[in-house]
Amino acid sequence: MNLDSKRVLVTGGTGFIGSNLANTLAESNDVVVVDDGYLGTEENLDPEIEYHERSVLDDNLPTDVDVVFHLAALSSYAMHEEDPARGARVNVEGFVNTVDQARKDGCDTVVYASTSSIYGDMTEPSPVDMDVTVNTGYEASKMAREKYAEYFHNHYGLNTAGMRFFSVYQGYGGAEEHKGEYANVIAQFADDLANGESPVLYGDGTQTRDFTHVRDIVRGLITAAEHRLQGVYNLGTGRQVSFNELVEMLNDELGTDVAPSYVENPIPESVYVHDTMADTSAIREATGWEAEIPLEEGIREVCSQYLDDEPAAGVTVR
């Protein structure tokens, strides 16, 4: 499918990943966004986008579209521990509600957000077919979403592609600015260092993440829709960087010399994911997609807003 001149729905479309996706799609498509405004704002969107401040639990959603990108979710461990029932309603019931309405309106292509958290600690790349276990309400909700997607495919013939994101960050400004404690760690650490404050690291800072630029994530989501992928796929770089290394890289780029502050990890060891790294062979073999933006380039973009520099090439400031 050529994703051009289509009518497309993005749920969770005013948030971090959602707004980047919606704005990119709006360059050549008719884009509709549904978001309840919890962690996003309409100001993140291109003014040409049709915006509905609605919950994915609502009836009569604007699902008369060619493709649904379902990103709406309560997207952290803490959100689910505070209210597990609400987490299940939004992440599971909201998914089923949206996809079923879209199905009834004739849509047959759904791309949705899952999570890489289900892999647990991995110092080797995590393939999509490895055995996984669920240790948190957040992980349970995303696994349930994957199973319901399988049901919609097997029972109704929908194309349902679940994308397991690895530690997404944004290069310059944008939809992370107002998220506070829920912003990605690169945004948080950069802001701390630029203001002369010590970034807070849990434990000894040796935990690693596969940091993936949001533009690569957006390209992966669009690629999944265009190829009508079915199943689950990883979106990541296949590179691990520790939090200690990240702070050093940010200090170097900012010209600062601020040491991190180490604190006891408040998240139980049994559920804390210490190391992540993606095996992206499934989506690469199916579509040719690979991450293209090196972390060093992304960090330059992040830091440029604090250095009175012009944004790096290809960066859109909203």
Contacts in CASP RR format, 6 or more apart in sequence:
PFRMAT RR
TARGET T0000
AUTHOR 0000-0000-0000
METHOD contacts of the structure
MODEL  1
MNLDSKRVLVTGGTGFIGSNLANTLAESNDVVVVDDGYLGTEENLDPEIE
YHERSVLDDNLPTDVDVVFHLAALSSYAMHEEDPARGARVNVEGFVNTVD
QARKDGCDTVVYASTSSIYGDMTEPSPVDMDVTVNTGYEASKMAREKYAE
YFHNHYGLNTAGMRFFSVYQGYGGAEEHKGEYANVIAQFADDLANGESPV
LYGDGTQTRDFTHVRDIVRGLITAAEHRLQGVYNLGTGRQVSFNELVEML
NDELGTDVAPSYVENPIPESVYVHDTMADTSAIREATGWEAEIPLEEGIR
EVCSQYLDDEPAAGVTVR
1 67 0 8 1.000
1 109 0 8 1.000
1 225 0 8 1.000
1 226 0 8 1.000
1 227 0 8 1.000
1 228 0 8 1.000
2 226 0 8 1.000
3 25 0 8 1.000
3 28 0 8 1.000
3 29 0 8 1.000
3 67 0 8 1.000
3 222 0 8 1.000
3 225 0 8 1.000
3 226 0 8 1.000
4 28 0 8 1.000
4 29 0 8 1.000
5 28 0 8 1.000
5 29 0 8 1.000
5 30 0 8 1.000
6 29 0 8 1.000
6 30 0 8 1.000
6 65 0 8 1.000
6 66 0 8 1.000
6 67 0 8 1.000
7 29 0 8 1.000
7 30 0 8 1.000
7 32 0 8 1.000
7 64 0 8 1.000
7 65 0 8 1.000
7 66 0 8 1.000
8 25 0 8 1.000
8 29 0 8 1.000
8 30 0 8 1.000
8 31 0 8 1.000
8 32 0 8 1.000
8 65 0 8 1.000
8 66 0 8 1.000
8 67 0 8 1.000
8 68 0 8 1.000
8 69 0 8 1.000
9 31 0 8 1.000
9 32 0 8 1.000
9 33 0 8 1.000
9 34 0 8 1.000
9 61 0 8 1.000
9 62 0 8 1.000
9 63 0 8 1.000
9 65 0 8 1.000
9 67 0 8 1.000
9 68 0 8 1.000
9 69 0 8 1.000
9 102 0 8 1.000
10 18 0 8 1.000
10 21 0 8 1.000
10 22 0 8 1.000
10 25 0 8 1.000
10 31 0 8 1.000
10 32 0 8 1.000
10 33 0 8 1.000
10 34 0 8 1.000
10 69 0 8 1.000
10 71 0 8 1.000
11 33 0 8 1.000
11 34 0 8 1.000
11 35 0 8 1.000
11 56 0 8 1.000
11 68 0 8 1.000
11 69 0 8 1.000
11 70 0 8 1.000
11 71 0 8 1.000
11 72 0 8 1.000
11 98 0 8 1.000
12 18 0 8 1.000
12 33 0 8 1.000
12 34 0 8 1.000
12 35 0 8 1.000
12 36 0 8 1.000
12 40 0 8 1.000
12 56 0 8 1.000
12 71 0 8 1.000
12 72 0 8 1.000
12 73 0 8 1.000
13 19 0 8 1.000
13 21 0 8 1.000
13 22 0 8 1.000
13 33 0 8 1.000
13 34 0 8 1.000
13 35 0 8 1.000
13 40 0 8 1.000
13 45 0 8 1.000
13 71 0 8 1.000
13 72 0 8 1.000
14 22 0 8 1.000
14 33 0 8 1.000
14 35 0 8 1.000
14 37 0 8 1.000
14 40 0 8 1.000
14 41 0 8 1.000
14 42 0 8 1.000
14 44 0 8 1.000
14 45 0 8 1.000
14 51 0 8 1.000
14 175 0 8 1.000
15 35 0 8 1.000
15 39 0 8 1.000
15 40 0 8 1.000
15 41 0 8 1.000
15 44 0 8 1.000
15 71 0 8 1.000
15 175 0 8 1.000
16 39 0 8 1.000
16 40 0 8 1.000
16 168 0 8 1.000
16 170 0 8 1.000
16 175 0 8 1.000
16 176 0 8 1.000
16 179 0 8 1.000
16 183 0 8 1.000
16 184 0 8 1.000
16 214 0 8 1.000
17 71 0 8 1.000
17 113 0 8 1.000
17 165 0 8 1.000
17 168 0 8 1.000
17 214 0 8 1.000
17 217 0 8 1.000
17 218 0 8 1.000
18 33 0 8 1.000
18 69 0 8 1.000
18 71 0 8 1.000
18 175 0 8 1.000
19 40 0 8 1.000
19 44 0 8 1.000
19 45 0 8 1.000
19 174 0 8 1.000
19 175 0 8 1.000
19 318 0 8 1.000
20 170 0 8 1.000
20 175 0 8 1.000
20 214 0 8 1.000
20 215 0 8 1.000
20 217 0 8 1.000
20 218 0 8 1.000
21 69 0 8 1.000
21 71 0 8 1.000
21 218 0 8 1.000
21 221 0 8 1.000
21 222 0 8 1.000
22 31 0 8 1.000
22 33 0 8 1.000
22 45 0 8 1.000
22 46 0 8 1.000
22 49 0 8 1.000
23 44 0 8 1.000
23 45 0 8 1.000
23 46 0 8 1.000
23 49 0 8 1.000
23 316 0 8 1.000
23 318 0 8 1.000
24 218 0 8 1.000
24 222 0 8 1.000
25 31 0 8 1.000
25 69 0 8 1.000
25 222 0 8 1.000
26 46 0 8 1.000
26 48 0 8 1.000
26 49 0 8 1.000
30 50 0 8 1.000
31 46 0 8 1.000
31 48 0 8 1.000
31 49 0 8 1.000
31 50 0 8 1.000
32 49 0 8 1.000
32 50 0 8 1.000
32 51 0 8 1.000
32 52 0 8 1.000
32 62 0 8 1.000
32 65 0 8 1.000
33 45 0 8 1.000
33 49 0 8 1.000
33 50 0 8 1.000
33 51 0 8 1.000
33 52 0 8 1.000
34 52 0 8 1.000
34 54 0 8 1.000
34 56 0 8 1.000
34 61 0 8 1.000
34 62 0 8 1.000
34 72 0 8 1.000
34 98 0 8 1.000
35 51 0 8 1.000
35 52 0 8 1.000
35 53 0 8 1.000
35 54 0 8 1.000
35 72 0 8 1.000
36 53 0 8 1.000
36 54 0 8 1.000
36 55 0 8 1.000
36 56 0 8 1.000
36 72 0 8 1.000
37 53 0 8 1.000
39 75 0 8 1.000
39 179 0 8 1.000
39 182 0 8 1.000
40 175 0 8 1.000
40 178 0 8 1.000
40 179 0 8 1.000
41 175 0 8 1.000
41 178 0 8 1.000
42 51 0 8 1.000
42 53 0 8 1.000
43 318 0 8 1.000
44 174 0 8 1.000
44 175 0 8 1.000
44 318 0 8 1.000
45 51 0 8 1.000
50 62 0 8 1.000
52 61 0 8 1.000
52 62 0 8 1.000
54 61 0 8 1.000
55 90 0 8 1.000
55 94 0 8 1.000
56 70 0 8 1.000
56 72 0 8 1.000
56 90 0 8 1.000
56 94 0 8 1.000
56 95 0 8 1.000
56 97 0 8 1.000
56 98 0 8 1.000
57 89 0 8 1.000
57 90 0 8 1.000
57 93 0 8 1.000
57 94 0 8 1.000
57 97 0 8 1.000
58 97 0 8 1.000
59 101 0 8 1.000
60 101 0 8 1.000
61 97 0 8 1.000
61 98 0 8 1.000
61 101 0 8 1.000
63 98 0 8 1.000
63 101 0 8 1.000
63 102 0 8 1.000
63 104 0 8 1.000
63 105 0 8 1.000
63 107 0 8 1.000
64 105 0 8 1.000
64 106 0 8 1.000
64 107 0 8 1.000
65 102 0 8 1.000
65 105 0 8 1.000
65 107 0 8 1.000
66 107 0 8 1.000
66 109 0 8 1.000
67 107 0 8 1.000
67 109 0 8 1.000
67 110 0 8 1.000
67 111 0 8 1.000
67 225 0 8 1.000
68 98 0 8 1.000
68 99 0 8 1.000
68 102 0 8 1.000
68 107 0 8 1.000
68 109 0 8 1.000
68 110 0 8 1.000
68 111 0 8 1.000
68 112 0 8 1.000
69 110 0 8 1.000
69 111 0 8 1.000
69 112 0 8 1.000
69 221 0 8 1.000
69 225 0 8 1.000
70 95 0 8 1.000
70 98 0 8 1.000
70 99 0 8 1.000
70 110 0 8 1.000
70 111 0 8 1.000
70 112 0 8 1.000
70 113 0 8 1.000
71 112 0 8 1.000
71 113 0 8 1.000
72 90 0 8 1.000
72 94 0 8 1.000
72 98 0 8 1.000
73 90 0 8 1.000
73 91 0 8 1.000
73 113 0 8 1.000
73 141 0 8 1.000
73 142 0 8 1.000
74 80 0 8 1.000
74 86 0 8 1.000
74 87 0 8 1.000
74 90 0 8 1.000
74 91 0 8 1.000
74 138 0 8 1.000
74 141 0 8 1.000
75 113 0 8 1.000
75 138 0 8 1.000
75 182 0 8 1.000
76 138 0 8 1.000
76 182 0 8 1.000
77 117 0 8 1.000
77 136 0 8 1.000
77 137 0 8 1.000
77 138 0 8 1.000
77 267 0 8 1.000
77 271 0 8 1.000
79 87 0 8 1.000
79 138 0 8 1.000
80 87 0 8 1.000
80 136 0 8 1.000
80 137 0 8 1.000
80 138 0 8 1.000
80 141 0 8 1.000
81 136 0 8 1.000
81 137 0 8 1.000
84 137 0 8 1.000
87 137 0 8 1.000
87 138 0 8 1.000
87 141 0 8 1.000
88 137 0 8 1.000
88 140 0 8 1.000
88 141 0 8 1.000
88 144 0 8 1.000
91 138 0 8 1.000
91 141 0 8 1.000
91 142 0 8 1.000
91 144 0 8 1.000
91 145 0 8 1.000
92 141 0 8 1.000
92 144 0 8 1.000
92 145 0 8 1.000
92 148 0 8 1.000
95 112 0 8 1.000
95 145 0 8 1.000
95 148 0 8 1.000
95 149 0 8 1.000
96 148 0 8 1.000
99 110 0 8 1.000
99 112 0 8 1.000
99 148 0 8 1.000
99 149 0 8 1.000
99 152 0 8 1.000
99 158 0 8 1.000
99 160 0 8 1.000
100 152 0 8 1.000
102 110 0 8 1.000
103 152 0 8 1.000
103 156 0 8 1.000
103 158 0 8 1.000
107 158 0 8 1.000
108 157 0 8 1.000
108 158 0 8 1.000
108 159 0 8 1.000
109 158 0 8 1.000
109 159 0 8 1.000
109 225 0 8 1.000
109 228 0 8 1.000
110 149 0 8 1.000
110 152 0 8 1.000
110 158 0 8 1.000
110 159 0 8 1.000
110 160 0 8 1.000
110 161 0 8 1.000
111 160 0 8 1.000
111 161 0 8 1.000
111 162 0 8 1.000
111 163 0 8 1.000
111 221 0 8 1.000
111 224 0 8 1.000
111 225 0 8 1.000
111 229 0 8 1.000
112 145 0 8 1.000
112 149 0 8 1.000
112 160 0 8 1.000
112 161 0 8 1.000
112 162 0 8 1.000
112 163 0 8 1.000
113 142 0 8 1.000
113 162 0 8 1.000
113 163 0 8 1.000
113 165 0 8 1.000
114 142 0 8 1.000
114 143 0 8 1.000
114 145 0 8 1.000
114 146 0 8 1.000
114 162 0 8 1.000
114 163 0 8 1.000
114 164 0 8 1.000
114 165 0 8 1.000
114 232 0 8 1.000
115 138 0 8 1.000
115 139 0 8 1.000
115 142 0 8 1.000
115 164 0 8 1.000
115 165 0 8 1.000
116 126 0 8 1.000
116 164 0 8 1.000
116 165 0 8 1.000
116 166 0 8 1.000
116 167 0 8 1.000
116 210 0 8 1.000
116 234 0 8 1.000
116 236 0 8 1.000
116 276 0 8 1.000
116 278 0 8 1.000
117 136 0 8 1.000
117 138 0 8 1.000
117 139 0 8 1.000
117 142 0 8 1.000
117 273 0 8 1.000
118 132 0 8 1.000
118 133 0 8 1.000
118 134 0 8 1.000
118 139 0 8 1.000
118 142 0 8 1.000
118 143 0 8 1.000
118 164 0 8 1.000
119 126 0 8 1.000
119 130 0 8 1.000
119 132 0 8 1.000
119 273 0 8 1.000
119 276 0 8 1.000
120 132 0 8 1.000
120 133 0 8 1.000
120 135 0 8 1.000
120 273 0 8 1.000
120 276 0 8 1.000
121 273 0 8 1.000
121 274 0 8 1.000
121 275 0 8 1.000
122 275 0 8 1.000
122 276 0 8 1.000
122 277 0 8 1.000
123 208 0 8 1.000
123 240 0 8 1.000
123 275 0 8 1.000
123 277 0 8 1.000
124 277 0 8 1.000
125 238 0 8 1.000
125 277 0 8 1.000
125 278 0 8 1.000
125 279 0 8 1.000
126 234 0 8 1.000
126 276 0 8 1.000
126 277 0 8 1.000
126 278 0 8 1.000
126 279 0 8 1.000
127 234 0 8 1.000
127 279 0 8 1.000
127 281 0 8 1.000
127 282 0 8 1.000
128 164 0 8 1.000
128 232 0 8 1.000
128 233 0 8 1.000
128 234 0 8 1.000
128 279 0 8 1.000
128 282 0 8 1.000
129 282 0 8 1.000
132 143 0 8 1.000
134 140 0 8 1.000
134 143 0 8 1.000
135 270 0 8 1.000
135 271 0 8 1.000
136 271 0 8 1.000
145 162 0 8 1.000
146 162 0 8 1.000
146 231 0 8 1.000
146 232 0 8 1.000
149 160 0 8 1.000
149 162 0 8 1.000
149 231 0 8 1.000
150 160 0 8 1.000
150 231 0 8 1.000
152 158 0 8 1.000
152 160 0 8 1.000
153 159 0 8 1.000
153 160 0 8 1.000
153 230 0 8 1.000
153 231 0 8 1.000
159 228 0 8 1.000
159 229 0 8 1.000
159 230 0 8 1.000
160 230 0 8 1.000
160 231 0 8 1.000
161 224 0 8 1.000
161 225 0 8 1.000
161 228 0 8 1.000
161 229 0 8 1.000
161 230 0 8 1.000
161 231 0 8 1.000
161 232 0 8 1.000
161 233 0 8 1.000
162 224 0 8 1.000
162 231 0 8 1.000
162 232 0 8 1.000
162 233 0 8 1.000
163 217 0 8 1.000
163 220 0 8 1.000
163 221 0 8 1.000
163 224 0 8 1.000
163 232 0 8 1.000
163 233 0 8 1.000
163 234 0 8 1.000
163 235 0 8 1.000
164 232 0 8 1.000
164 233 0 8 1.000
164 234 0 8 1.000
164 235 0 8 1.000
164 278 0 8 1.000
165 212 0 8 1.000
165 217 0 8 1.000
165 235 0 8 1.000
165 236 0 8 1.000
166 209 0 8 1.000
166 210 0 8 1.000
166 211 0 8 1.000
166 212 0 8 1.000
166 234 0 8 1.000
166 235 0 8 1.000
166 236 0 8 1.000
166 237 0 8 1.000
166 238 0 8 1.000
166 276 0 8 1.000
166 277 0 8 1.000
166 278 0 8 1.000
167 184 0 8 1.000
167 185 0 8 1.000
167 209 0 8 1.000
167 210 0 8 1.000
167 211 0 8 1.000
167 212 0 8 1.000
167 276 0 8 1.000
168 184 0 8 1.000
168 212 0 8 1.000
168 213 0 8 1.000
168 214 0 8 1.000
168 217 0 8 1.000
169 184 0 8 1.000
169 185 0 8 1.000
169 186 0 8 1.000
169 187 0 8 1.000
169 211 0 8 1.000
169 212 0 8 1.000
169 213 0 8 1.000
169 214 0 8 1.000
169 298 0 8 1.000
169 302 0 8 1.000
170 176 0 8 1.000
170 184 0 8 1.000
170 187 0 8 1.000
170 213 0 8 1.000
170 214 0 8 1.000
170 302 0 8 1.000
171 213 0 8 1.000
171 214 0 8 1.000
171 298 0 8 1.000
171 301 0 8 1.000
171 302 0 8 1.000
171 312 0 8 1.000
171 315 0 8 1.000
172 301 0 8 1.000
172 302 0 8 1.000
172 304 0 8 1.000
172 305 0 8 1.000
172 311 0 8 1.000
172 312 0 8 1.000
172 315 0 8 1.000
172 316 0 8 1.000
172 317 0 8 1.000
173 305 0 8 1.000
173 317 0 8 1.000
173 318 0 8 1.000
174 317 0 8 1.000
174 318 0 8 1.000
176 183 0 8 1.000
176 184 0 8 1.000
176 187 0 8 1.000
177 183 0 8 1.000
179 187 0 8 1.000
180 188 0 8 1.000
181 188 0 8 1.000
185 209 0 8 1.000
185 243 0 8 1.000
185 246 0 8 1.000
186 211 0 8 1.000
186 246 0 8 1.000
186 250 0 8 1.000
186 299 0 8 1.000
186 302 0 8 1.000
187 302 0 8 1.000
188 199 0 8 1.000
189 199 0 8 1.000
189 243 0 8 1.000
189 246 0 8 1.000
189 247 0 8 1.000
189 250 0 8 1.000
190 250 0 8 1.000
190 254 0 8 1.000
190 299 0 8 1.000
190 302 0 8 1.000
190 303 0 8 1.000
190 306 0 8 1.000
192 198 0 8 1.000
192 199 0 8 1.000
192 200 0 8 1.000
192 258 0 8 1.000
193 199 0 8 1.000
193 247 0 8 1.000
193 250 0 8 1.000
193 251 0 8 1.000
193 254 0 8 1.000
193 256 0 8 1.000
193 258 0 8 1.000
194 254 0 8 1.000
194 256 0 8 1.000
194 303 0 8 1.000
194 306 0 8 1.000
196 256 0 8 1.000
196 258 0 8 1.000
197 258 0 8 1.000
198 258 0 8 1.000
198 259 0 8 1.000
198 260 0 8 1.000
198 261 0 8 1.000
199 247 0 8 1.000
199 258 0 8 1.000
199 260 0 8 1.000
199 261 0 8 1.000
200 260 0 8 1.000
200 261 0 8 1.000
200 263 0 8 1.000
201 243 0 8 1.000
201 244 0 8 1.000
201 247 0 8 1.000
201 260 0 8 1.000
201 261 0 8 1.000
201 262 0 8 1.000
201 263 0 8 1.000
202 262 0 8 1.000
202 263 0 8 1.000
202 264 0 8 1.000
202 265 0 8 1.000
202 266 0 8 1.000
202 267 0 8 1.000
202 272 0 8 1.000
203 262 0 8 1.000
203 263 0 8 1.000
203 264 0 8 1.000
203 265 0 8 1.000
204 244 0 8 1.000
204 262 0 8 1.000
205 242 0 8 1.000
205 243 0 8 1.000
205 244 0 8 1.000
205 260 0 8 1.000
205 262 0 8 1.000
206 242 0 8 1.000
206 243 0 8 1.000
206 244 0 8 1.000
207 242 0 8 1.000
207 243 0 8 1.000
207 273 0 8 1.000
207 274 0 8 1.000
207 275 0 8 1.000
208 240 0 8 1.000
208 241 0 8 1.000
208 242 0 8 1.000
208 243 0 8 1.000
208 274 0 8 1.000
208 275 0 8 1.000
208 276 0 8 1.000
208 277 0 8 1.000
209 240 0 8 1.000
209 241 0 8 1.000
209 243 0 8 1.000
209 275 0 8 1.000
209 276 0 8 1.000
210 236 0 8 1.000
210 237 0 8 1.000
210 238 0 8 1.000
210 239 0 8 1.000
210 240 0 8 1.000
210 241 0 8 1.000
210 276 0 8 1.000
210 277 0 8 1.000
210 278 0 8 1.000
211 237 0 8 1.000
211 239 0 8 1.000
211 241 0 8 1.000
211 246 0 8 1.000
211 295 0 8 1.000
212 235 0 8 1.000
212 236 0 8 1.000
212 237 0 8 1.000
212 278 0 8 1.000
212 291 0 8 1.000
213 291 0 8 1.000
213 293 0 8 1.000
213 295 0 8 1.000
213 297 0 8 1.000
213 298 0 8 1.000
215 293 0 8 1.000
216 235 0 8 1.000
216 236 0 8 1.000
216 237 0 8 1.000
216 291 0 8 1.000
216 292 0 8 1.000
216 293 0 8 1.000
217 235 0 8 1.000
219 289 0 8 1.000
219 292 0 8 1.000
220 235 0 8 1.000
220 283 0 8 1.000
220 289 0 8 1.000
221 235 0 8 1.000
223 283 0 8 1.000
223 287 0 8 1.000
223 288 0 8 1.000
223 289 0 8 1.000
224 233 0 8 1.000
224 283 0 8 1.000
224 287 0 8 1.000
226 287 0 8 1.000
227 286 0 8 1.000
227 287 0 8 1.000
229 283 0 8 1.000
229 286 0 8 1.000
229 287 0 8 1.000
232 282 0 8 1.000
233 280 0 8 1.000
233 282 0 8 1.000
233 283 0 8 1.000
233 286 0 8 1.000
234 278 0 8 1.000
234 279 0 8 1.000
234 280 0 8 1.000
234 282 0 8 1.000
234 283 0 8 1.000
235 278 0 8 1.000
235 280 0 8 1.000
235 283 0 8 1.000
235 289 0 8 1.000
235 291 0 8 1.000
236 278 0 8 1.000
236 280 0 8 1.000
236 291 0 8 1.000
237 278 0 8 1.000
237 280 0 8 1.000
237 291 0 8 1.000
237 295 0 8 1.000
238 277 0 8 1.000
238 278 0 8 1.000
238 279 0 8 1.000
238 280 0 8 1.000
238 291 0 8 1.000
239 277 0 8 1.000
239 295 0 8 1.000
240 275 0 8 1.000
240 276 0 8 1.000
240 277 0 8 1.000
241 249 0 8 1.000
241 295 0 8 1.000
243 260 0 8 1.000
244 260 0 8 1.000
247 260 0 8 1.000
249 295 0 8 1.000
249 296 0 8 1.000
249 299 0 8 1.000
250 256 0 8 1.000
250 299 0 8 1.000
250 302 0 8 1.000
250 303 0 8 1.000
251 257 0 8 1.000
251 258 0 8 1.000
253 299 0 8 1.000
253 300 0 8 1.000
253 302 0 8 1.000
253 303 0 8 1.000
254 303 0 8 1.000
254 306 0 8 1.000
254 307 0 8 1.000
265 272 0 8 1.000
280 289 0 8 1.000
280 290 0 8 1.000
280 291 0 8 1.000
283 289 0 8 1.000
284 290 0 8 1.000
297 312 0 8 1.000
298 312 0 8 1.000
300 312 0 8 1.000
301 311 0 8 1.000
301 312 0 8 1.000
301 315 0 8 1.000
304 310 0 8 1.000
304 311 0 8 1.000
304 312 0 8 1.000
305 311 0 8 1.000
311 317 0 8 1.000
END
